[in-house]
Amino acid sequence: MHLEIRAPFEMPQHIDVAAVSGRSLGMWLGVHAETVTQVMANGVFLDEWSTYEPGDADNLLIFLETGVITGAMIVQAVIYAIVAFAISTALNYLLAALTSSAANPQDQGKTENIYGIAGLTNTTALGTPRLLCYGTYRVYGHIIGTRTDVSADGKQTEFGILYFMGDGPIEGLSDVQVNDVAVEQYVGITVDTRLGGADNDTVIPGFENIRDVWADGRPMALATFIVYQTKTPVDNVTVIFSTPYLFKLNGSGAKVAATHNIIVEYSVLDPVNYVTAPGSTLHWTDLAETTRFRAFGITFPATDTYLIRVILASTDNEQDAVPVLYNVDEERNGTYTYPGSSLLALRGIASSQITSFEGMRGSALVTGRKVKRPLVIDDLWDGVTYETVHTNQRAWIIRDVLTNPTTGLGNYIDESLWDDDAAAIAQNYWNVEEAGIPRDTCNVILNQRQAGWDWLKILCAEGRACLLTTDGRFKLVVDQAGDPEQIFAAYGAPGLPYVSPGNILAGTLKASEGDGQTARLLNRLQFQFPDETEDYKLSAIELVAEGAEAEPSRDQIVTFYTLTDTTHAYWLAHYQLLRQRLVQRHWSWVSPQTALVSEPLDIVALSYETVDMRRGASGFVYAGSTGSRLLLGTLVTLQSSMAYVMILRHQATNATEYRPVATGAGIVGALETAVAFEVAPVEGDIWVVGPLDNGIQSVQIATVALNAEGNFEMTADEYQPNIYAFPLPPEVV
């Protein structure tokens, strides 16, 4: 579906995402639904838009109100809400396959328990989540302070703005832009930054106090009071007036100076008792044919919330043109350094250089958060020493989100519950270079209010990883092609066998086919990602399955959130498309608790009875077996046209050995091996025999769950090694 999002004073923004059956527009927009004023679907206004379920062919036009939130900010927030919802649904199949339900922490999904990620920031838009930037990303900051000054000649106002750019410490802020134009192209703008570390001990010039500018815009009708109430307790205010011109015609028709006489008074809220502000009445005299501005400052006797009353007492301006209460600059005394926050301050922004202050957007390229990771020297870690550095390595970003007590889930997940050794193994896999670049990098901005675990799902899924709970700790593992030491290419079967009788309870094995998502076999994947070469704006690419170019289109749209270059986004899309197309067979079974040694993403062998023994035969080793001869306790039929492999699982250690079968064709109750087993079999060990040419099914464990009987319900998908390839995208080849 195509969405166009409009807010006052803003250019329309567009986004295309796949519709999801059963999901209403209110669900898409989440907490931002309250900012919507109207919605049109295919040119018709919707009376009950929040319950409307959009389809792929729909064109939606969404109108937003802004209030104290700038149009740009709310549009960006709504876009991210839509993108985040699209990720959570379009990647649902992947998350289900790659995320173990056993890994979910207690109270998952309860936003109120996620400290920091959904916390509040001191901003004009109260309730905006504090953003986190990892890796490198362009960030449009949250406004935490504004100021305005009138130029000496009164011809323009000069604006200053202080942005929160993310929780620190970060590595750096660079490439500052105003309204997507490099700040260097503006005259007179000065830039100050703080990185959220020790540098926050110094105050940013011009923002020593808390200052916020509030727009008003009411025309001052002659002899009519206008009352303004400060938004918070303040010590000082600066009232800014504007006039479209200021002159009058004399008797000969020449333009001469004219005067506005403005009375300014103030009072506390209770009791209301107005007093005249020092310096009032303001006699504003000028000869100007274009807009002019005038500032009037008030220093209050005490910190409080005040009423400010202004009245145009008289004017001799041409055609009785009246001034306007343009805006009010509220100020509270004190010294504020915002420790732990990265900051961007812009000062000297002239009104003549931008279309409107309300629609102004400041941004910077953020080299993001410094995170804790093991200190590795010469590929070795001593197990105790850590460093805090900026990185775009996914394992340590996931570690920070999971265990950081200030900005992550660390208020109830201590870092001792994180397995650094397993994370290092995962990160080493991602560090391996394909075509000259690492297999994975992670650049992401977390600025959408949602449960921290939902962010972790995104971070894991886009690295083809999942978090498991093993031995009471969180273990990060990556979905990858099997280890050559586990998969015996000559025999075509991986390590641990699952068989019945043995470690599959009788009668529990079930098989199914399909991708579990759709009745149609996908042949196209349209993927969007924040393209670093396009200043992190969304780029879209279509991936067509090999050999499917002439087929009718059966497509899906997904949006990636942490991949910011074409190659990495293409690799994940390639994996995702092939997984949906090729991984079509699935199994489930129940294993006794004492027999379980596997966890999700393990690649194992599956043998089950068929008429022609195509999927092998299995049983328990009988007494009297030797290192090169197994007594089976049952009869099996060996075909003369096939070569067979034997798998022996030692129950005492769970070790597995593979040997070619030397016994000839026929119906046999014992099997000879060409090479003796390293450890002699004993009664009760498990044997499996099957055809050499991949007859014994290679499968990947998907989920493991403990049932009420104390056994483990397991699901597995067929193992397809070619989905893990890293081909270059067409434009790179």
Secondary structure, DSSP 4 states (H G I P E B T S, - for coil): -EEEEE-TTS--EEEE----TT--HHHHHGGGGGGEEEEEETTEE-TTGGG----TT-EEEEEE--TTS-HHHHHHHHHHHHHHHHHHHHTHHHHHHH--GGGPPTTTT-GGG-TTTT-B-SSSSTTPBPPEEESEEEEEPEEEEEEEEE-TTSS-EEEEEEEEEEES-EEEEEEEEETTEEGGGSSS-EEEEEESSGGGGSPPTT-SSEEEEEEEEEE--BT--EEEE-SS-EEEEEEEEEES-B-EE-TTS-EE-EEEEEEEEEEESSS---EEPTTPSEEEEE-BSS-EEEEEEEEEEEEE-EEEEEEEEEE--GGGPPPEEEEEEEEE-S----TTEEEEEEEEEEGGGSS-STT--EEEEEEEEEEEEE--BTTB--SS-EEEEE---HHHHHHHHHH-TTTSSTTTS-GGGB-HHHHHHHHHHHHSEETTEES----EEE-S-S-HHHHHHHHHHTTTEEEEEETTEEEEEE--SPPTTTSBTTTTB-SSEE-TTTTS-TT--EEEES-SS-SS---EEEEEEEEGGGTTEEEEEEEE-TT-TTSPP-EEEEE-SS--SHHHHHHHHHHHHHHHHH--EEEEEEE-GGG----TT-EEEE----TT-TT-EEEEPPTT-BTTEEEEEEEEEE-TT--EEEEEE-TTT--EEEEEB---SEEEEEEEBSS--SS---TT-EEEEEETTTTSEEEEEEEEEE-TTS-EEEEEEE--GGGG--PPPTTT-
